[in-house]
């Protein structure tokens, strides 16, 4: 205690204590900020085609999925990514994407969770004759084995991460856009529950939709939609599963009411987004169900001073985009449609890493990592920082509404939005009408505002 009698010594001790307990550097501040921010991985529309090498079909039919990796490694097909545009993902692109995803994390800082937003398996047009002609039972086994192969791959690369998978319209044994059979739903659940800590409850097996609370964010509630029950396609074979669709949307309302009561933060996940498909003027959901969904979200998105629905994630269009849902008072929720790993529609392959405020469970920023197929550099080193690329004031219903409305009078920044939407692909509209350009952008933006009752 004698040392404190000397004023200089007292000041010195105080300085040491301050340096020890209060970080003075920017690194200390960043470490504190990182504790409030998590990162999640969002992947969609992988559309894995195991038959890219048609000589492998006979082996794949008779080999368990957990030995498929050896079959693919034995293929003599060379992976020329510059020729991948217009094709579903082959083994080479899949493994390149997985490596790119894993490089963005380390063992001490894995993703907070992974959203796999559907369409794991190939398009029917990707089937060679040797697969297309197979009996339905054999083909369906190949489909579920492909999903099990992908589940095993994600579990092996992210063993301690919560994974939230959902059905896409291609993920079915009953034809594109059709409800999955009970056996298919059970095999899907088995695939994702094996080798991990996640269990999704009986609703996934019974209906294909479910709720999920990740153990590392218990106040965050995922409501996972099976959009095969509501999705519309002009070639869809009737009858539609109307009773199933109505029950799912009634269930959505019940789950949102519970979330409001429990003060949960909600992320809704749906492979197909509601609203208009600009390419054919049809609704992407059957019209009455799109209205029901928008009305339900508008009702529960915000009650009093509490925002319940923090974000809605969708995919399906293989492009980057947004949609905003209004209620009578204005914008209350937004849909973030994420692009695809598959480059089948002329887009570049991509995946998303989103930053999340751990306190509010809001999505606060996002990066698109994409593989420029024209470069052939074999690297996922191209990125779009969502806020910087589009100069968004905020990733929120109001911020995105302002962004959409801006282009009605001011096209400054339109080129950045077109580049973002097309995931960096410079494909002329004559080659692929699904891409955005300066001639059709107004139609796209007009379709991005969804109002209750219409």
C-alpha positions as CSV (number, residue, x, y, z in Angstrom):
1,X,0.0,0.0,0.0
2,X,3.0,2.3,0.5
3,X,3.4,2.7,-3.3
4,X,0.1,4.5,-3.5
5,X,1.4,7.3,-1.4
6,X,3.4,8.5,-4.4
7,X,1.0,10.2,-6.8
8,X,3.1,9.2,-9.9
9,X,3.0,5.6,-8.8
10,X,-0.8,5.7,-8.3
11,X,-1.2,7.1,-11.8
12,X,1.0,4.4,-13.3
13,X,-1.0,1.6,-11.5
14,X,-4.3,3.2,-12.7
15,X,-3.0,3.3,-16.3
16,X,-2.0,-0.4,-16.2
17,X,-5.5,-1.3,-14.8
18,X,-7.2,0.7,-17.6
19,X,-5.1,-1.0,-20.3
20,X,-5.8,-4.4,-18.9
21,X,-9.6,-4.1,-18.5
22,X,-10.6,-1.7,-21.3
23,X,-9.5,-2.5,-24.9
24,X,-8.0,0.7,-26.4
25,X,-7.5,-0.6,-29.9
26,X,-9.9,-1.0,-32.8
27,X,-9.3,-4.7,-32.6
28,X,-10.8,-4.8,-29.1
29,X,-13.9,-2.9,-30.4
30,X,-14.2,-5.2,-33.3
31,X,-14.1,-8.3,-31.0
32,X,-16.9,-6.8,-29.0
33,X,-18.9,-6.1,-32.1
34,X,-18.4,-9.6,-33.4
35,X,-20.0,-11.0,-30.3
36,X,-23.2,-9.2,-31.3
37,X,-23.0,-10.4,-34.9
38,X,-23.4,-13.9,-36.2
39,X,-23.0,-15.3,-39.7
40,X,-25.2,-17.9,-41.5
41,X,-24.9,-19.7,-44.8
42,X,-27.8,-19.7,-47.2
43,X,-27.6,-22.2,-50.2
44,X,-30.3,-23.0,-52.7
45,X,-31.1,-24.7,-56.0
46,X,-28.1,-27.0,-56.0
47,X,-29.8,-29.2,-58.6
48,X,-27.1,-31.9,-58.3
49,X,-27.0,-34.1,-61.4
50,X,-25.2,-37.3,-60.6
51,X,-25.5,-38.4,-64.2
52,X,-23.3,-35.8,-65.8
53,X,-21.1,-38.8,-66.7
54,X,-23.6,-41.2,-68.2
55,X,-21.2,-44.1,-67.8
56,X,-21.7,-44.0,-64.0
57,X,-25.5,-44.7,-64.1
58,X,-25.2,-48.4,-63.7
59,X,-22.8,-48.1,-60.7
60,X,-25.0,-45.4,-59.0
61,X,-28.1,-47.6,-59.2
62,X,-26.5,-50.5,-57.3
63,X,-24.2,-48.6,-54.9
64,X,-25.2,-47.1,-51.5
65,X,-25.1,-43.3,-51.5
66,X,-22.3,-43.3,-48.9
67,X,-20.0,-44.8,-51.5
68,X,-21.0,-42.5,-54.4
69,X,-18.0,-40.3,-53.7
70,X,-15.6,-43.0,-54.9
71,X,-17.6,-43.4,-58.1
72,X,-17.5,-39.7,-58.9
73,X,-13.8,-39.6,-58.2
74,X,-13.2,-42.4,-60.6
75,X,-15.0,-40.6,-63.5
76,X,-12.8,-39.6,-66.4
77,X,-14.9,-36.5,-67.1
78,X,-13.0,-33.3,-66.8
79,X,-14.7,-30.4,-65.1
80,X,-14.5,-27.5,-67.6
81,X,-16.5,-24.9,-65.7
82,X,-16.6,-22.5,-68.7
83,X,-19.0,-24.9,-70.3
84,X,-21.3,-25.2,-67.3
85,X,-23.8,-22.4,-68.2
86,X,-27.1,-23.9,-69.0
87,X,-26.5,-27.1,-67.0
88,X,-27.2,-28.5,-63.6
89,X,-24.4,-28.9,-61.1
90,X,-22.1,-31.8,-61.6
91,X,-19.8,-33.3,-59.0
92,X,-16.9,-31.0,-59.8
93,X,-19.0,-27.8,-59.4
94,X,-20.6,-29.2,-56.2
95,X,-17.2,-29.9,-54.6
96,X,-15.9,-26.5,-55.7
97,X,-18.9,-24.8,-54.1
98,X,-18.5,-26.7,-50.9
99,X,-14.8,-25.8,-50.7
100,X,-15.8,-22.1,-51.4
101,X,-18.3,-22.2,-48.6
102,X,-16.0,-23.8,-46.1
103,X,-13.2,-21.3,-46.8
104,X,-15.4,-18.5,-45.4
105,X,-15.5,-20.1,-42.0
106,X,-13.2,-21.8,-39.6
107,X,-13.6,-24.4,-36.9
108,X,-13.8,-21.8,-34.1
109,X,-16.3,-19.7,-36.0
110,X,-18.7,-22.0,-37.9
111,X,-21.9,-20.7,-39.4
112,X,-24.6,-19.9,-36.8
113,X,-26.9,-22.1,-39.0
114,X,-27.2,-23.2,-42.6
115,X,-30.4,-22.7,-44.6
116,X,-30.7,-25.1,-47.5
117,X,-33.6,-23.5,-49.5
118,X,-34.6,-26.5,-51.6
119,X,-34.3,-28.0,-55.1
120,X,-31.5,-30.4,-54.2
121,X,-31.9,-32.7,-57.2
122,X,-31.7,-32.4,-60.9
123,X,-34.2,-31.1,-63.4
124,X,-36.0,-33.7,-65.4
125,X,-34.4,-32.3,-68.6
126,X,-31.0,-33.3,-67.2
127,X,-31.8,-37.0,-67.2
128,X,-30.1,-39.1,-69.8
129,X,-32.2,-41.7,-71.5
130,X,-30.7,-44.4,-69.3
131,X,-32.2,-42.7,-66.3
132,X,-35.4,-41.4,-67.8
133,X,-36.4,-44.9,-68.9
134,X,-35.9,-46.4,-65.4
135,X,-38.9,-47.7,-63.4
136,X,-40.2,-45.0,-61.0
137,X,-39.1,-47.0,-57.9
138,X,-35.5,-47.1,-59.1
139,X,-35.5,-43.4,-60.2
140,X,-37.1,-42.3,-56.8
141,X,-34.4,-44.3,-54.9
142,X,-31.8,-42.4,-56.9
143,X,-33.5,-39.1,-56.0
144,X,-33.4,-39.8,-52.3
145,X,-29.9,-41.2,-52.5
146,X,-28.8,-37.9,-54.1
147,X,-30.4,-36.0,-51.2
148,X,-28.7,-38.3,-48.7
149,X,-25.4,-37.8,-50.5
150,X,-25.8,-34.0,-50.2
151,X,-26.9,-34.2,-46.5
152,X,-23.8,-36.3,-45.7
153,X,-21.6,-33.8,-47.5
154,X,-22.9,-30.8,-45.6
155,X,-22.8,-32.7,-42.3
156,X,-19.2,-33.8,-42.9
157,X,-18.1,-30.2,-43.7
158,X,-20.1,-28.4,-41.1
159,X,-20.4,-31.0,-38.3
160,X,-21.4,-28.6,-35.5
161,X,-23.8,-26.4,-37.4
162,X,-27.6,-26.5,-37.3
163,X,-29.0,-27.1,-40.7
164,X,-32.5,-26.1,-41.8
165,X,-33.5,-27.9,-45.1
166,X,-36.7,-27.4,-47.0
167,X,-38.4,-29.0,-50.0
168,X,-38.1,-27.5,-53.4
169,X,-40.6,-28.2,-56.2
170,X,-38.1,-30.6,-57.8
171,X,-37.6,-32.5,-54.5
172,X,-40.4,-35.0,-55.0
173,X,-41.2,-38.5,-56.2
174,X,-44.6,-37.5,-57.6
175,X,-43.6,-35.2,-60.5
176,X,-42.3,-31.6,-60.5
177,X,-44.5,-29.2,-58.3
178,X,-46.3,-32.1,-56.7
179,X,-46.6,-33.1,-53.1
180,X,-44.1,-35.7,-51.9
181,X,-45.2,-39.2,-50.9
182,X,-45.0,-40.1,-47.2
183,X,-42.1,-42.4,-48.0
184,X,-40.2,-39.7,-49.7
185,X,-40.8,-37.2,-46.9
186,X,-39.5,-39.8,-44.3
187,X,-36.4,-40.5,-46.3
188,X,-35.8,-36.7,-46.7
189,X,-36.1,-36.3,-42.9
190,X,-33.8,-39.3,-42.3
191,X,-31.2,-37.8,-44.6
192,X,-30.9,-34.6,-42.7
193,X,-31.3,-35.9,-39.2
194,X,-28.6,-38.5,-39.6
195,X,-25.1,-37.6,-38.4
196,X,-26.2,-34.4,-36.7
197,X,-27.9,-33.0,-33.6
198,X,-31.0,-31.7,-35.5
199,X,-34.4,-33.2,-35.3
200,X,-37.3,-31.5,-37.1
201,X,-40.3,-33.1,-35.5
202,X,-43.2,-35.1,-36.9
203,X,-44.6,-32.3,-39.0
204,X,-41.8,-32.6,-41.6
205,X,-42.5,-36.3,-42.0
206,X,-46.3,-35.9,-42.0
207,X,-46.6,-32.7,-44.1
208,X,-43.3,-31.5,-45.4
209,X,-43.4,-28.3,-43.4
210,X,-42.3,-27.6,-39.8
211,X,-41.1,-25.2,-37.2
212,X,-37.6,-25.2,-35.8
213,X,-35.8,-23.4,-32.9
214,X,-32.0,-23.7,-33.2
215,X,-30.4,-24.5,-29.9
216,X,-27.9,-21.6,-30.2
217,X,-30.7,-19.0,-30.7
218,X,-33.8,-20.2,-28.9
219,X,-35.8,-17.1,-29.4
220,X,-35.4,-17.4,-33.2
221,X,-38.2,-19.5,-34.7
222,X,-38.0,-20.8,-38.3
223,X,-41.3,-21.5,-40.0
224,X,-40.5,-23.7,-42.9
225,X,-43.1,-23.9,-45.8
226,X,-43.5,-26.8,-48.2
227,X,-44.2,-24.6,-51.3
228,X,-44.9,-27.7,-53.4
229,X,-48.4,-27.6,-51.9
230,X,-49.1,-24.1,-53.3
231,X,-46.7,-23.5,-56.2
232,X,-48.1,-23.0,-59.7
233,X,-46.8,-24.2,-63.0
234,X,-48.8,-24.1,-66.3
235,X,-47.9,-27.7,-66.8
236,X,-49.0,-28.8,-63.4
237,X,-51.2,-31.9,-63.5
238,X,-54.5,-31.4,-61.6
239,X,-56.0,-32.0,-59.1
240,X,-54.2,-29.5,-56.9
241,X,-53.6,-30.4,-53.3
242,X,-56.0,-27.7,-52.1
243,X,-56.9,-29.2,-48.7
244,X,-53.2,-29.6,-47.9
245,X,-52.5,-26.0,-49.1
246,X,-55.4,-24.5,-46.9
247,X,-54.3,-26.5,-43.9
248,X,-50.6,-25.4,-44.3
249,X,-51.7,-21.7,-44.5
250,X,-54.0,-22.1,-41.5
251,X,-51.0,-23.7,-39.7
252,X,-48.8,-20.7,-40.7
253,X,-51.4,-18.4,-39.0
254,X,-51.4,-20.5,-35.9
255,X,-47.6,-20.6,-35.6
256,X,-47.4,-16.8,-36.2
257,X,-50.0,-16.2,-33.4
258,X,-47.9,-18.4,-31.1
259,X,-44.8,-16.5,-32.1
260,X,-46.5,-13.1,-31.3
261,X,-47.6,-14.4,-27.9
262,X,-44.2,-15.8,-27.0
263,X,-42.4,-12.8,-28.5
264,X,-40.4,-14.9,-30.8
265,X,-38.4,-13.5,-33.8
266,X,-39.5,-15.4,-36.9
267,X,-37.8,-16.2,-40.2
268,X,-40.1,-17.8,-42.7
269,X,-38.5,-20.1,-45.3
270,X,-40.2,-21.0,-48.6
271,X,-38.5,-22.3,-51.7
272,X,-41.0,-20.7,-54.1
273,X,-41.8,-17.0,-53.3
274,X,-45.4,-15.7,-53.6
275,X,-46.2,-13.1,-56.2
276,X,-46.1,-12.8,-59.9
277,X,-43.8,-14.6,-62.2
278,X,-42.8,-11.9,-64.7
279,X,-41.8,-14.4,-67.4
280,X,-45.3,-15.8,-68.0
281,X,-47.6,-13.4,-66.0
282,X,-48.7,-16.2,-63.8
283,X,-48.6,-16.2,-60.0
284,X,-45.7,-18.3,-58.7
285,X,-48.1,-19.6,-56.1
286,X,-51.7,-20.4,-57.1
287,X,-53.4,-17.1,-56.9
288,X,-55.7,-17.6,-53.9
289,X,-52.9,-19.0,-51.8
290,X,-50.5,-16.2,-52.6
291,X,-53.2,-13.8,-51.4
292,X,-53.7,-15.8,-48.2
293,X,-50.0,-15.9,-47.5
294,X,-49.6,-12.1,-48.0
295,X,-52.7,-11.4,-45.9
296,X,-51.4,-13.6,-43.0
297,X,-47.9,-12.1,-43.1
298,X,-49.3,-8.6,-43.2
299,X,-51.4,-9.3,-40.2
300,X,-48.7,-10.8,-38.0
301,X,-45.5,-9.2,-39.2
302,X,-45.6,-6.4,-36.7
303,X,-48.0,-6.0,-33.7
304,X,-47.7,-3.0,-31.5
305,X,-44.1,-2.1,-31.1
306,X,-42.8,-5.7,-31.7
307,X,-41.6,-6.8,-35.1
308,X,-42.2,-10.6,-35.2
309,X,-41.3,-11.5,-38.8
310,X,-37.7,-10.5,-39.2
311,X,-37.1,-11.8,-42.7
312,X,-38.5,-14.2,-45.3
313,X,-36.1,-16.3,-47.4
314,X,-37.1,-17.8,-50.7
315,X,-35.3,-18.9,-53.9
316,X,-36.5,-20.8,-57.0
317,X,-35.8,-18.0,-59.6
318,X,-32.0,-18.6,-59.5
319,X,-31.5,-14.9,-59.2
320,X,-30.9,-12.2,-56.5
321,X,-34.0,-10.1,-55.7
322,X,-36.5,-8.8,-53.2
323,X,-40.2,-8.5,-52.6
324,X,-42.0,-6.4,-50.1
325,X,-45.2,-7.1,-48.3
326,X,-47.4,-4.2,-47.2
327,X,-50.3,-3.8,-44.8
328,X,-52.7,-0.9,-44.6
329,X,-50.0,1.2,-43.0
330,X,-47.2,0.5,-45.4
331,X,-44.3,-2.0,-45.7
332,X,-44.1,-4.6,-42.9
333,X,-42.0,-7.5,-44.2
334,X,-39.7,-8.4,-47.0
335,X,-38.8,-11.5,-49.0
336,X,-35.2,-12.0,-49.9
337,X,-34.9,-14.4,-53.0
338,X,-31.5,-15.9,-53.1
339,X,-29.7,-17.2,-56.3
340,X,-28.7,-20.7,-57.1
341,X,-25.6,-23.0,-57.1
342,X,-26.9,-24.4,-60.4
343,X,-26.0,-22.3,-63.5
344,X,-28.8,-23.9,-65.5
345,X,-30.5,-20.6,-66.4
346,X,-27.4,-18.7,-67.5
347,X,-26.6,-17.2,-64.1
348,X,-23.3,-17.7,-62.3
349,X,-23.3,-20.3,-59.5
350,X,-23.5,-18.7,-56.0
351,X,-24.2,-19.0,-52.3
352,X,-24.9,-16.4,-49.6
353,X,-23.4,-15.5,-46.3
354,X,-25.7,-13.3,-44.1
355,X,-24.8,-11.3,-41.1
356,X,-27.3,-11.4,-38.2
357,X,-27.7,-9.2,-35.2
358,X,-27.8,-11.8,-32.4
359,X,-29.9,-9.6,-30.2
360,X,-32.7,-8.8,-32.7
361,X,-32.3,-11.7,-35.1
362,X,-32.4,-9.1,-37.9
363,X,-30.5,-9.7,-41.2
364,X,-28.1,-6.8,-41.2
365,X,-26.0,-7.5,-44.3
366,X,-25.3,-10.2,-46.8
367,X,-22.7,-11.2,-49.3
368,X,-23.2,-13.1,-52.5
369,X,-20.2,-15.3,-53.3
370,X,-20.2,-16.3,-56.9
371,X,-18.1,-18.2,-59.4
372,X,-17.7,-16.3,-62.7
373,X,-18.0,-19.0,-65.3
374,X,-16.5,-16.9,-68.0
375,X,-13.4,-16.3,-66.0
376,X,-12.7,-20.0,-65.4
377,X,-10.4,-19.1,-62.5
378,X,-11.9,-21.9,-60.4
379,X,-12.4,-19.6,-57.5
380,X,-15.4,-18.2,-55.6
381,X,-13.8,-14.9,-55.1
382,X,-16.4,-12.6,-56.6
383,X,-18.7,-11.0,-54.2
384,X,-21.6,-8.6,-53.9
385,X,-21.9,-6.8,-50.6
386,X,-25.7,-6.3,-50.4
387,X,-25.7,-2.9,-48.8
388,X,-22.7,-1.4,-50.6
389,X,-23.6,-2.8,-54.0
390,X,-27.1,-1.4,-54.0
391,X,-26.6,1.6,-51.6
392,X,-29.4,0.3,-49.4
393,X,-30.2,2.6,-46.5
394,X,-31.1,-0.6,-44.5
395,X,-32.1,-4.2,-45.1
396,X,-35.7,-3.7,-44.0
397,X,-39.2,-3.4,-45.5
398,X,-38.8,0.4,-45.6
399,X,-35.2,0.4,-46.9
400,X,-36.1,-2.0,-49.7
401,X,-39.3,-0.2,-50.6
402,X,-37.3,3.1,-51.0
403,X,-34.9,1.2,-53.2
404,X,-37.6,-0.2,-55.4
405,X,-39.5,3.2,-55.7
406,X,-36.3,5.1,-56.5
407,X,-36.1,3.7,-60.0
408,X,-39.5,5.1,-60.9
409,X,-37.9,8.5,-61.3
410,X,-34.2,7.9,-61.1
411,X,-32.2,5.1,-62.8
412,X,-28.9,6.0,-61.1
413,X,-27.6,2.7,-59.8
414,X,-29.8,0.6,-62.1
415,X,-26.7,-1.1,-63.7
416,X,-25.6,-2.3,-60.2
417,X,-29.0,-3.7,-59.6
418,X,-29.1,-5.5,-62.9
419,X,-25.6,-6.9,-62.2
420,X,-26.7,-8.0,-58.7
421,X,-30.0,-9.6,-60.0
422,X,-28.2,-11.6,-62.8
423,X,-25.4,-12.7,-60.3
424,X,-22.8,-11.1,-62.5
425,X,-23.8,-12.9,-65.7
426,X,-23.8,-10.8,-68.9
427,X,-26.5,-12.7,-70.8
428,X,-28.6,-10.7,-73.3
429,X,-32.3,-10.8,-72.9
430,X,-32.7,-12.5,-76.3
431,X,-30.6,-15.4,-74.9
432,X,-32.4,-15.7,-71.6
433,X,-35.6,-13.8,-70.8
434,X,-35.1,-14.6,-67.1
435,X,-32.4,-12.0,-66.8
436,X,-33.0,-8.4,-65.9
437,X,-32.1,-5.6,-68.3
438,X,-32.9,-1.9,-68.9
439,X,-35.9,-2.7,-71.0
440,X,-37.8,-4.9,-68.5
441,X,-36.7,-3.7,-65.1
442,X,-39.9,-1.7,-64.5
443,X,-42.0,-4.9,-64.8
444,X,-39.8,-6.7,-62.3
445,X,-39.9,-3.9,-59.8
446,X,-43.6,-3.4,-60.1
447,X,-44.1,-7.1,-59.2
448,X,-41.9,-6.7,-56.1
449,X,-44.6,-5.0,-54.1
450,X,-47.2,-7.3,-52.6
451,X,-50.4,-5.9,-51.0
452,X,-53.1,-7.7,-49.0
453,X,-56.2,-8.7,-50.8
454,X,-54.7,-8.6,-54.3
